[in-house]
Amino acid sequence: QESQYGWVFNTPVDPLVLCLPDYFNIIKHPMDLGTIRKKLDAGGYVALDAVADDIRLTFNNAMQYNTPGTEVYPVAEEMLRMFETMFIACKERIKNDPEA
């Protein structure tokens, strides 16, 4: 979310506002970081991997809908890469110290 373009992942995609009439034909399971945050705050996740799956879905959807030449694709790709690096480190820390 700290990326210059990271804000685009904070709210659900609005195909009407963004003039993306085919969005729901291509993206079958929309997800965004704001929805994930709300679900986290409401206790809607029971496993760390479920949160990770939704975060991956957010960035994978962006890369599925946007082509590599667009501004969004490389940002989603980089944010996914950064997330995976941090997630691996987090899981390793939990494995080594369950109280972490």
N, C-alpha and C positions, 0 to 999 in steps of 0.2 A: 504494500500500500504506500510505500515511500517513494516509489518510482514517479517520475514526472507524469506518466500516463496511467499509473496504477489506480487512480480514482475511477477509471472506467469500469473496474471490476467490483466496485462497492455497492452498486444497486442493480436490480434486475434490468435486463435489456428491454427497452420499450420499442418494439418494432414499428409502432405507429409514429412516434416522435422521431425516430431515427430513419424512417422510410426504408424499412427492411421487410417488405411484404413476404419474403420467403423464409424468414428467420425460423419460424416454428416448423416449417417443412424440413429444415436441415438440422435444427437443434431440438431433439426430442425431450431432453431433460435439462432445462435451464437451471443455472445455479450462479450465485454471486456471493461475494464476501460478506455483504451486509446481511443477507439471508442466513448465512452460516453463523454470523455473530449473534443474530437474534435467536437462532436455534440453540447455540451454546448457552446464552444467557437464560434461556427457558429450560435448560437441562434436557434438551432434546436429543443429545447424543449419549450413548452408553459406552462407546468405545472410541479410543483415539484413532483407530484406523477408519472409522466412519467419518470423522471430521476430515481426515486426510483425503478420503475418497471424494468428498464434496469439494475440497479445495482443488484437487486435481481436475475434477469435472469442470469447475469454473474456467480454468486456464485451457483445458483441452477443448471445451466448447468454443472459446475465443479463437483457438488455432484451427478448429474445424470450419468455422464460419468465415473467418478472414484468411486471405491468401498470404503467403510469405512476403509478398511485396508491399503489404499494407503497414501502417504504423502500429496497429494493434498486435499483429502476429508476433513480431520479435519481442515485444514487451511481455506478452503472455508466455512466450517460450522462456524468457529469462526469469520471470517470476516463478514459473513452474520449476525451473532448474534450482533457483535459490530455495524454494520451499522444500524440494526433495533433499537438498543438502542439510537444511536445518532440521527436517523431520528425522532423517537418519541419525543425526547427532542427538536429538531429543530422545529417540527410542533407545539409543545406546546408553544415554545417561540414566534413563529409567531402569533399564536392564541391570546396570551396575549399582544403582542406588534407588530402590523402589520408593524411598521417601522423598526423592527429588521432585 
